[in-house]
Amino acid sequence: MKVYLMFEDRDFDPDQPLPVNEHDLSQDLELDTLLHAMALGDKFLYYIGRSAVLAGLNEPDEIRYRQDVLRDCLKNPEVVRAIYRMPIEADKSKRSHWLGIFTRTPSGVLSSSLDLMRLFVGFLRQLKSIADEHGGKFESAGFRAFFATLQRELSDDYFEVVEAQLKQLSFRDGVLISAELGRGNEGHNYVLRLPNERNRGWLKEVFSKRPPVYSFRVHPRDDAGSRALSEIKDRGINLAANALAQASDHIDSYLKMLQIELAFYIGCMNLHEQLDRLDAPLAFPVPERMTERAHTFRGLYDPCLALTIGKNIVGNDVNAQGQSLVVITGANQGGKSTFLRSIGLAQLMMQAGMFVPAAGFRANLSAGVFTHFKRKEDASMTSGKLDEELGRMSDIVDSLSPGALMLFNESFAATNEREGSEIAGQITRALVEKQVKVFFVTHMYEFARACYERGTPDTLFLRAERKPDGTRTFKLLPGEPLSTSHGKDVYRAVFDEQANPVEEAPVTSEQA
């Protein structure tokens, strides 16, 4: 049996390689806040959530498959949580009672596997009961296939056969084995046999004449004889012990995979409940293929900020359909960095098959999300801050591929306005030419103005809105680059003066 709740045709691998930039993503997007909200202190939920969010999907059909399963989970949370508890309880019971790991003899393996199978059969019966009682409430292809498999494979006939075989393998009446004599009269070709059926009543069994047999008894103190009989028994039951051990391992693996795949959805349910309590909007996104240029949303917000401050926050409405470059300007503390994080988090959540923090969201898939945020001064750095920024950019470029999403937050501003703008402009143009979608938050007015004056149709300009009295709205609106906290003043002071130089009075000898 297969679980197949994360993928339609394969198991989810929680140990799959993560993106090379996963550390920067976690730091810049504050991803740990999101993952801790999913885990609620459970290390296993955190580990599975981190793997699923960072190693996203690249096909819209795979995303829609997970979204449908997640919708079912949100509609039937009690049932899903009850199923999730079963493999956890099975593992606890196994660790408490099963000692099979301490023995390698066929007799020990058989005995341990019998105990384990009896334990697992009880949990399989519970799963079958849930499938019969609640399977009709689920609508997704993933859950329909999951419950159909349980009902088909775990029929009443199946449990009857399993119980009968487990009873036979207990060997309450001894072990019946056949063997042949080989060279030197050594035994070989040991075969485990079914015991003869007893169809007669117990009176006939007691008083009927039995056929002659050749038998012997081992003296209780005959250690060598006991060991010899034990070896013969192990040879006879070896195949049966291995088969039962493999069967128990298969069920054990199935329950573990059920726990792994449901852990992702349990984490999503935990996150949904916390954001729902804040009255924060949530929506299932519409994924478009990587070759498209789609990015439209309503009410998009940073879920990590909402979770941190414990209340709903201002969202943004943007239509960046067909845009490859989005430049965001405005004064400090206007919500630009928060908006940039919301873009990155929404992309990761969408490609993991989750809901997104917005009232509506549509975007094309990306071949990876990359961030280049400004860093605090580090006294241990052996080079300048600009060198550090360029070094990080070089590492990012080595991993970039067409279709990626690149997020810049006040990058290349560690030098003067002219140099920083030139560096930012050249890097941005190169990325856009290579089909990389770029969101760039900047205070460099010259860079923003140069992008605006080029007038390319695939560029969108957003600016942080402030009311006439200076009140921040944390809204980003379309429009030409806005005055920043310092960039525009420097731009005007330097370049306007160069365009209109002021005539200086001649210097007299007295003045000199």
N, C-alpha and C positions, 0 to 999 in steps of 0.2 A: 504494500500500500504506500501511496505517496500523499503528502500534505498539499503541496502546490497552491499555497495561498498568497505567495509573493510573486511567483511566476506561473504562467499557464502550463509550462512544459518542463520545468526544472526546479531544483531546490535552491533556496537562498544560501549563499555562502557568507557567513559573518566574518570570516577571516580573509576576505578578498582584499587585494592591495588598495590602499587609500590614495587619494591624490597626493602628489609630491608637495603641494602647498597647503596641506591640511592644517599645519600649525598656524600659518598666516591667516587662513580663513577663520579658524577658531578665535584668533586674537582680534582680527579686524571686525568681524561680524558679531562678536560676543556670542559665539555659537554655544558655549558651555551653558549659558543661561537657558537657552532653549532646550538643550539636552537634559539638564537637571530638572526642568519642569516636566519633561516626558518621563524621567526615571523615578522621580519622587523618592530619591534615596536608594533605589535598587540598582546595584552595580551592573547586574545582568541587563536590565532594561537600558541603562546608559550605554553599555557596550554595543548592543544590537542597534539602538537608535543612532548612535554615532556612525556605525558602519553603513546603515541604510541611507542616512542623509548625505554623507560625504561621497559615497559611491553611487551616484544617481543613475537613472535610466536614460537611454537615448532614443527610445522609440515611443511615439504617442500611444500606440496600442498597449504597450506594457504599462504605461502610466494609467491609462483608463482602466485596465484590469485591476490594478491596486486600488484605485479610487473607488471602484464598485465594491470591492471587498471592505474597504474602510467605511463606506456608507452603511453597509450591513452591520458592521461593528457598532457604529454610532446609534443605529436603530435598535439593536439588541445587546446592549452592554452587559446585562446580567448573564445572559447565556454565554457570551464570549469569555467573560471573566471566569465562569464556572469551568469551561473547557480548558482555559489556560492553567487553572489550578491543578488539574489532573496530572499532567506530566511532572509538575513540581512535587506533588504528594507521592507519586510513584517513585521518583528519585529518592525522596527522603526515606520511604519504606525500604527501598533497595539497599541504601547505605546502612540502615539500621539492622537489617536481618540477613542480607545476602553475604555469604562468606566465600563465594565461588572463586574469588581472586586468589585465595590462599591455597588452592589445590589444583593439581594438574593430572591426577589419576582419573581414568574414565569413570570410576565409581563416584569420586568426588564431584567431577563435572556434571554427571547425571543427576546426583542428588541436589546440587546447587541450582541446576537449570530447572529441575522440577519445581523447587520452591519459587524461583523467579517467574516461571510461566504461570503458576497458580496466582501469583501477585498480579501479573500483567493481565490475565484473563478477567480479573475483577474490574480493572480500570477500562478494559475494552468493552465490557458489558455496560459500564456507565456511559461511555461514549456512544454506544449503540442506542441506549435509552434516550440520550439527548437528541440524537439524529432523528429518532422516531417521533419524539414529542415536539421538537422545535424546528426541524429542518425545513418545513414548509414556510416559515417566516422569512427565510433568506432568499434574496433575489439575484445576487451576483453569481457570475459564472464560476468563480473560485469556490464559494461556499456550496453551491449546488453540486459541483463535482465532488467536493470533500464529503458532504453528507451522503451522496449517492454511493460513493465508495464504501463508506462505513456500513450502509444498509445492505449492499450487495455482498461484501466480503464477510461481514460479521452476522451471518444469518443464524437462526436457531439451530439448523443442522450443523453449522460450523462449530458452535459451542458444544453440541452433543458429542461430536467426533473428538474434539480436543479433550473434553472431560474424560471420555472413554480411554483415549490414548494415554493421558496422564495417569489414569488409574492402573493401566497395564504396566506402564514403565515404573510404577512403584514396586513391582515384583514382591507383592506380599506373600505369594506362595512359592517364592524362589525363582531362580533364573534357569530357563531351559535353553541349552546351547547344544548345537551339534558340531562335530569336528571330524576330521579325517586324519589317518596316520600317514606321515610322510617318511622321508628317508631317516633311517635310524630310529623308526617308530616315534618320531617327534610329531606332536600335533600340529596341524595347520588347517587353513580354511575354516576358521571358527565362525559359526553363524548363529545369531540370536533367533530363537524360534518362539512362535506363539504357543502358549500352554493349551493343552487339549481342553475342549469345551466339556463342561460337566452338565449334561442334560438330565441325568438321573437324580432322583431324590436322595436325601442324605442317608436314609435307611439302606438303599441299595448300595450307596457308596461304602457304607460300613461293612455290610455282610456279603457283598458280592466277591467272587474269586478274582484276584488280580493276576495279571500275566507275570511270568517270572522276569526278574530284572537282576542285573549284576550291579551291586552297590557296595560301598564301603563307607566307613565312618572315620573321621579324623579325630584323634584324641585331643581333648582340650589343651593339653600341654605340648602338642606337636606343632611348634611354631613354623618349622619348615613346610610341613604339610599345609598349614593354613595359608602361608604365603603362596604356595604353589596353586592352591584353589583360587585364591584371590587374583593371581595373575591370569588364570584361565578365564575367570569371570570378566576381568577387564578386557581381555581380548574379544570376548563375545559381545560385550555391550559397547565396545568402542565406537562403532558406527552410529548406533542409536544415541549415544551421549553427544557425539559431535553434531548430529542432526538437530537434537533438541537445543544444544547450546547456540547453534546458528539461528534457530527459530526465535529463541529468546533475545538474541542480539538484534535481530531484525525488528522485533517489536520495540525493544529499547531504543533503537535508532529512530524509529517512527515517532515515538513519544518525545524524544529530544528535539527532533526537527519541528514537531508541533509546537513545542515551547519556544523555539527560536523564532519561528515565523509569526506566531501570535504575539510575541514580545514587542515587535514593531508596532502592531496595531494597538496593543495595550498602552504603549507610550503615546501614540497619537490620541487615544481616548483621554488619557490623563491631561495632555496639553489642551485638548478641546474643552474639557470641563473647566480648567482654570481660566482660559480666555473667555469662555462663555459667561462665567460668573462676573467678569468685568464688562459685560455687554459689548465686547469687542466683536466686530463683524468677521465672519469666516466664510470662505467660499471655496468650492472646488474649481481649480483653474482649467482653462481650455488650452491644452498643449498643441503647438504647431510644430511642423517639421523644422529641422535645423537650417534648411536652405531658405526658409522664409525670413522676413524681417517684421516680426510682430511684437508689439509691446504696448498694450492698453490696459488700464486698470482704473478702478474706482475705490476710493477709501483705503488705499494701501498704507500700512503703518508698520512700525518696527515692533514685533511682538516681544522682543527681549526688553525693550524700554517699558512696555505696558506691564509686563510681569514684574519688573523691578520696582516701579513706582506704585503698582497695585491699582491702576485705573486706566480707563480707555484714553487714548491719545488721538491727536489730530491726524487724519489720513489725507492722502493726496490723490487727485484725479489727473491722469496724464494720458494723452494719446500720442504715442511715439511709433505709430504704424509706419513701416517703411523706413525708419530712421536707423542709421548706423552709429551716429555720434550724438550724445546728449550732454550739453555743457550747462552746468548749474553754477550760478553766481549769486552774490548777495552778502549782506553784512554778517558778522559773527553771530553765532547762537540764533540763527534763523531757521534751523531744522535741516540744513543741507546734509550734514554727515549722517543724521538719523535717517533721512530719506535714502541715502546711498546704501546704508545697511539694510533697509527694508527691501531694496531691489535685490541685493545678494541673497538674503534669507528667503525671499519669495521664490527665487529661481531654484535654490537648493530644495526647498520644500516641495515645489511642483515636481521636480525631477525625481524625488523620492516617492512620489505617488500620494502625497499628503494634500490636505487643504492648505490654503494660503491666508495670510492676515490681510484680507481685503473684502470689500463688498462684491467685487467682480475682478477677474484677472484673466488675461489672454496673453501668451508670449510664446515665441519660438524656443525650442530646446537649444541648449548650448553645449559645446564640446569642452566643458569645464568652466568654472567660475574662478577668476583670479582677482586679487586685491593688491593695491599699492597705496597704503595709507601712510601718512606722516608718522614718524616715530619720535619719541622723546629723546632729548640729548642723552648720550651714553658716554660717561667719562672714560670707559675702557676702550672706546673706539680708537683704532690706530690711524684712521684717516678721517677726512672731513665728512660732514653730514651729507653733502651733495654726492660725494663718492659712494657713500653707503646707499643712498637712494638709487644711484645708477647701477651699483652692483646688484641690488635686489631686482631692478628692472631687467638686467641681463639674465638673471636666473629665471625670471618669469618667461622671458622670450624663448628660452630653451625649451619650455614646456608648452608654449602656446601652439594652437592649431586653428585653422579656419573654422569659424563658427563659435569660438569661445566668447565669453563675456568678461570684459575687463573693467574694473572699478578703480578709479583714481580719486584719492581724497587729499587735496592740497599738495600734490606731488611736485617735486622739482622747484619748490619755493625757497630752498635753502641758500640760493644765490640771489643776485640782483634780478630786478624785474625783466630786463631785456634778455639775459641769458636763460633764465628759467622759462620764459615764454617761448624762446626759440627751441629749447630742448623739448618742452611739452608739445609744441606744434609739430616738430619733426616726428616724434614718437607716435603721436596720435594719427597723423596722416598715414604713416607706415602701417599701423595696426588696421585702420579702416580699409586700406587698400588690400590687406590680406584677409578681409571678410571677418574681422573681429569687431564685435559690437562694444562701444566704449561709452561709459558714463564718467564724466569728469567734473568733480567739484573743485573750484579754483577761486583764489583771490587775485590771480594775475590778470589784470584788466587787459593788458596788451595781447595776451594769448587769446582771451575770450573775444576781444574786438577783432582780432585777425581772423578767427574762425567765422565770426559773424559777417565780416566784410567779404569773405570768399563767396558767400551766398549759395553754398551747395545745398541742394534740396533734401539730402539725407541727413541734415543736421538740425537738431531741435535745441532751442535755448530756453532754460527755465531760470527763474530768479525768485529768491526768497521775498515774500510779500511782507510789507510793514504798513500799518495804518498811518495816516498823516501825523498822528501824535507820537509815532515811533513804536507803537505797540507791536510786538511780534505776533504773527498769526500762525506761524509754522506751516504755512501753505506755500507751495511752489507753483508759480504761474508762468505760462509762456510769455516770452518777450525778449527784447534785446538785452545784452549783458548789463547788469545793474552795477552801480557804484559799490565798491567794496570798502573794507575798513581802511585800506591804505593804498591799494594798487592804483586806483584811478588818480589819486592825488599825485603819486609819483609819476604816473604816465603823463599827466598834464604838465607837471612842473618841468619835466625833462624834454619831452617831445614837442609840446606846444612852444617852449622857449626856443628849441632848435628851428622850428618852422617860422617863428616870428622873433628873431633876436632883438634884444633891447640895445639901442645905441648908447655907448658909454661915453661920458665926457672925457676929453683928453686929460691925461694926468700931467699936472704941472710939476716943475722941479721942486716947488715948495711942498706939494702933496707927497711927492716921492720921498 
